[in-house]
Amino acid sequence: MWDKVQETVSFIQGKINFIPEYGVILGSGLGGFTDDIDVKFTLPYEEIPNFPVSTVEGHKGALVFGTIGAKKVVAMQGRFHFYEGYSMKEVTFPVRVMKYLGVQKLIVSNASGGVNSNYKVGSIVIIKDHINFMPEHPLRGKNDERFGPRFVNMSQPYSVEMIAKAKQIAQELSIEVHDGVYLGLQGPTFETLSEYRMVKILGADCVGMSTVPEVIVARHMELETFGVSIITDMGDEDSILTVSHQEVLEAAKKAEPNLRNLIKELIIRG
């Protein structure tokens, strides 16, 4: 893994003269965030050695390098999921690459189903913690100390400072936000009503099929991490009878302008 990461980093550095401070992983329906970036370089995944290629509608498949204000960023336009058939090490490989390109802070976004009755479709939820219910762990196997320690402290996986700053920005911009606990499941099926009830009983507020592996690996390498979710369906009888991937994308798109403004300001003020 170490050699593959260094090979990929060397390839990218050979293509561009750019050291990003922020990494952004764009979730379903959020690819428009790249319009807020003053783009300097774009590298399609298929051109990058050792990179997987995204297979999900709404995930374009490119690394986008540029600036937001005075801050240098790299955005993943399309992420990888365990349910696509990739290993957890492949799913999280781009996070390791971003770290060695210079990234210090990682922002992860996703679409999720809500079980908290205070949420509605389109709600923006700042992730304050997560529950890992995925069947595989990205750090399973021999640990390479060059990346990080064998046992990772996950008591604060999401940056308290970035959460506080995001809430302040949301208040200033009159953007309604919630905070909550995100539970990660494998997918790709949407949850049954009983599974939604399980998620709530376990103490989570929303559920999705991503984010948790990337955040674990980010914390393994001591990247400061911020996570945010758009609620695209609610885990109740009325909502799940009609939920489809297209509806998820449409709900995410409606909430996208506010989320883009929030993330943009978070980076600018970082």
C-alpha positions as CSV (number, residue, x, y, z in Angstrom):
1,M,0.0,0.0,0.0
2,W,2.8,2.5,0.9
3,D,4.5,1.9,-2.5
4,K,1.2,2.3,-4.4
5,V,0.4,5.5,-2.6
6,Q,3.8,7.0,-3.2
7,E,3.7,5.9,-6.9
8,T,0.3,7.7,-7.3
9,V,1.5,10.8,-5.5
10,S,4.6,11.0,-7.6
11,F,2.6,10.7,-10.8
12,I,0.2,13.5,-9.8
13,Q,3.0,15.7,-8.6
14,G,4.7,15.1,-12.0
15,K,1.5,16.4,-13.7
16,I,0.8,19.4,-11.6
17,N,2.7,21.9,-9.5
18,F,0.1,22.3,-6.7
19,I,0.0,21.5,-2.9
20,P,-3.6,21.4,-1.7
21,E,-4.4,22.2,2.0
22,Y,-8.0,21.0,1.8
23,G,-9.4,17.7,0.4
24,V,-13.1,17.5,-0.4
25,I,-15.0,14.3,-1.2
26,L,-18.2,15.1,-3.0
27,G,-21.2,12.8,-2.4
28,S,-24.3,12.0,-4.5
29,G,-25.7,15.1,-6.3
30,L,-23.0,17.4,-5.0
31,G,-20.6,17.4,-7.9
32,G,-21.6,21.0,-8.7
33,F,-19.3,22.2,-5.9
34,T,-16.5,22.2,-8.4
35,D,-18.2,25.3,-10.0
36,D,-17.1,27.1,-6.8
37,I,-13.5,26.2,-7.4
38,D,-11.1,28.3,-9.6
39,V,-9.9,25.1,-11.4
40,K,-6.2,24.8,-12.2
41,F,-6.0,21.1,-13.1
42,T,-8.3,18.2,-13.6
43,L,-7.2,14.6,-13.6
44,P,-9.7,11.8,-14.6
45,Y,-9.5,8.8,-12.4
46,E,-8.7,6.5,-15.3
47,E,-5.5,8.4,-16.0
48,I,-4.2,8.0,-12.4
49,P,-2.2,4.9,-11.5
50,N,-3.8,2.6,-8.9
51,F,-7.0,4.7,-8.7
52,P,-10.3,2.9,-8.9
53,V,-13.0,4.2,-11.2
54,S,-16.5,5.3,-9.9
55,T,-19.4,3.3,-11.3
56,V,-22.3,5.2,-9.7
57,E,-24.6,7.6,-11.4
58,G,-24.0,11.2,-10.1
59,H,-20.3,10.4,-9.4
60,K,-18.3,11.8,-12.3
61,G,-14.8,10.5,-11.7
62,A,-12.0,13.1,-11.5
63,L,-9.6,14.8,-9.2
64,V,-10.1,18.6,-9.4
65,F,-7.4,20.9,-8.2
66,G,-7.9,24.6,-7.7
67,T,-8.5,27.5,-5.3
68,I,-11.4,28.7,-3.2
69,G,-10.4,32.2,-2.1
70,A,-6.8,31.9,-1.0
71,K,-7.1,28.3,-0.1
72,K,-5.8,25.4,-2.3
73,V,-8.1,22.4,-2.6
74,V,-8.4,19.1,-4.3
75,A,-11.9,17.7,-4.8
76,M,-12.9,14.1,-5.5
77,Q,-15.7,14.4,-8.1
78,G,-17.1,10.9,-7.4
79,R,-16.2,8.6,-4.6
80,F,-15.8,4.8,-4.3
81,H,-18.1,2.5,-2.3
82,F,-17.6,-0.9,-0.7
83,Y,-20.9,-2.0,-2.3
84,E,-19.4,-1.5,-5.8
85,G,-17.1,-4.4,-5.2
86,Y,-14.0,-2.5,-4.1
87,S,-12.0,-3.5,-1.1
88,M,-12.0,-1.1,1.8
89,K,-8.3,-0.3,1.0
90,E,-9.4,0.7,-2.5
91,V,-12.3,2.7,-1.2
92,T,-10.0,4.7,1.0
93,F,-6.9,4.8,-1.2
94,P,-7.7,8.4,-2.5
95,V,-7.7,9.7,1.1
96,R,-4.1,8.4,1.6
97,V,-3.1,10.0,-1.6
98,M,-4.6,13.3,-0.6
99,K,-2.7,13.2,2.7
100,Y,0.7,12.8,0.9
101,L,-0.2,15.5,-1.7
102,G,-0.3,17.9,1.2
103,V,-3.9,17.9,2.4
104,Q,-4.3,18.8,6.1
105,K,-8.1,19.0,6.4
106,L,-10.7,16.7,4.8
107,I,-14.3,17.6,4.2
108,V,-16.6,14.6,3.4
109,S,-20.2,15.0,2.1
110,N,-22.9,12.4,1.5
111,A,-26.6,11.8,1.0
112,S,-28.3,9.8,3.7
113,G,-31.7,8.6,5.0
114,G,-33.0,10.3,8.1
115,V,-34.5,8.7,11.2
116,N,-34.4,11.8,13.5
117,S,-38.0,13.3,13.5
118,N,-36.5,16.8,13.6
119,Y,-35.1,16.2,10.1
120,K,-36.9,16.5,6.7
121,V,-35.9,15.8,3.2
122,G,-33.3,18.4,2.2
123,S,-32.0,18.9,5.8
124,I,-28.3,19.6,6.1
125,V,-26.8,17.5,9.0
126,I,-23.3,18.2,10.4
127,I,-22.0,14.8,11.4
128,K,-20.8,14.9,15.0
129,D,-20.0,11.2,15.3
130,H,-20.6,7.9,13.5
131,I,-21.3,4.2,14.1
132,N,-19.4,1.8,11.9
133,F,-21.8,-1.0,10.9
134,M,-20.0,-2.0,7.7
135,P,-18.9,-5.6,7.4
136,E,-15.2,-4.8,6.7
137,H,-12.7,-2.4,8.3
138,P,-10.3,-0.3,6.2
139,L,-7.5,-0.8,8.8
140,R,-7.8,-4.6,9.0
141,G,-4.6,-6.4,8.3
142,K,-0.9,-5.6,8.9
143,N,-0.5,-2.0,10.0
144,D,2.1,0.2,8.3
145,E,3.4,2.6,11.0
146,R,4.4,5.1,8.3
147,F,0.7,5.8,7.8
148,G,-0.4,5.8,11.4
149,P,-0.7,3.7,14.6
150,R,-2.1,0.2,14.9
151,F,-4.9,1.4,17.2
152,V,-6.5,4.7,16.3
153,N,-8.3,6.9,18.9
154,M,-11.8,7.5,17.4
155,S,-13.2,9.4,20.4
156,Q,-13.4,12.6,18.2
157,P,-13.5,11.5,14.6
158,Y,-15.0,14.8,13.4
159,S,-13.2,18.1,14.2
160,V,-14.9,19.9,17.1
161,E,-13.3,23.2,15.9
162,M,-14.6,22.7,12.3
163,I,-18.1,21.8,13.5
164,A,-18.2,25.0,15.7
165,K,-17.0,27.1,12.8
166,A,-19.6,25.6,10.4
167,K,-22.4,26.2,12.8
168,Q,-21.3,29.8,13.2
169,I,-21.2,30.2,9.4
170,A,-24.6,28.6,9.0
171,Q,-26.1,31.0,11.5
172,E,-24.5,34.0,9.7
173,L,-25.8,32.9,6.3
174,S,-29.3,31.9,7.7
175,I,-28.8,28.3,6.6
176,E,-30.7,25.8,8.8
177,V,-28.4,23.0,9.9
178,H,-28.8,20.1,12.4
179,D,-26.1,17.9,13.9
180,G,-26.3,14.2,14.3
181,V,-24.8,10.7,14.4
182,Y,-24.3,8.9,11.0
183,L,-24.5,5.1,10.8
184,G,-22.6,3.4,7.9
185,L,-24.1,0.3,6.3
186,Q,-22.8,-1.6,3.3
187,G,-25.7,-1.1,0.8
188,P,-26.5,-0.9,-2.0
189,T,-30.1,-1.6,-1.0
190,F,-32.0,1.2,0.7
191,E,-33.0,0.2,4.3
192,T,-36.2,-1.6,5.2
193,L,-38.5,-0.1,7.8
194,S,-37.1,-2.5,10.4
195,E,-33.6,-1.5,9.5
196,Y,-34.4,2.2,9.9
197,R,-35.9,1.4,13.3
198,M,-32.7,-0.5,14.2
199,V,-30.6,2.6,13.2
200,K,-32.7,4.8,15.5
201,I,-32.5,2.3,18.4
202,L,-28.7,2.1,18.0
203,G,-28.5,5.9,18.6
204,A,-28.0,7.2,15.1
205,D,-29.8,10.1,13.4
206,C,-29.2,9.1,9.8
207,V,-27.8,6.2,7.7
208,G,-25.8,5.9,4.5
209,M,-23.4,3.7,2.6
210,S,-20.2,5.8,2.6
211,T,-18.1,8.2,4.7
212,V,-17.2,6.0,7.6
213,P,-14.3,4.2,5.9
214,E,-12.8,7.5,4.6
215,V,-13.0,9.1,8.0
216,I,-11.4,6.2,9.8
217,V,-8.4,6.3,7.4
218,A,-8.3,10.1,7.6
219,R,-8.0,9.8,11.4
220,H,-5.4,7.0,11.0
221,M,-3.2,9.7,9.4
222,E,-4.3,12.5,11.7
223,L,-6.2,14.5,9.1
224,E,-8.6,17.0,10.6
225,T,-12.0,15.9,9.3
226,F,-15.4,17.5,8.8
227,G,-18.5,15.5,7.6
228,V,-21.9,16.7,6.4
229,S,-24.9,14.9,5.1
230,I,-28.0,15.9,3.1
231,I,-31.1,14.0,4.1
232,T,-32.6,12.7,0.9
233,D,-35.3,10.4,2.4
234,M,-36.9,9.8,5.7
235,G,-37.1,6.3,7.3
236,D,-40.8,6.2,7.5
237,E,-43.5,4.3,5.7
238,D,-44.5,7.2,3.4
239,S,-40.9,7.9,2.3
240,I,-39.4,4.5,1.8
241,L,-42.3,3.3,-0.4
242,T,-41.1,5.6,-3.2
243,V,-37.4,6.1,-2.6
244,S,-35.1,5.6,-5.6
245,H,-31.6,6.7,-6.5
246,Q,-33.0,9.3,-8.8
247,E,-35.1,10.8,-6.0
248,V,-32.0,10.8,-3.8
249,L,-30.1,12.8,-6.5
250,E,-32.9,15.3,-6.9
251,A,-33.3,15.9,-3.2
252,A,-29.5,16.4,-2.9
253,K,-29.6,18.8,-5.8
254,K,-32.2,21.0,-4.1
255,A,-30.1,21.3,-0.9
256,E,-26.9,21.7,-2.8
257,P,-26.7,25.6,-3.0
258,N,-26.9,26.0,0.8
259,L,-24.4,23.2,1.3
260,R,-22.0,24.6,-1.3
261,N,-22.1,28.0,0.4
262,L,-21.4,26.4,3.8
263,I,-18.5,24.4,2.6
264,K,-17.1,27.2,0.6
265,E,-17.1,29.6,3.6
266,L,-15.7,26.9,5.9
267,I,-12.7,26.6,3.6
268,I,-12.2,30.3,3.0
269,R,-12.3,31.0,6.8
270,G,-10.2,27.9,7.6
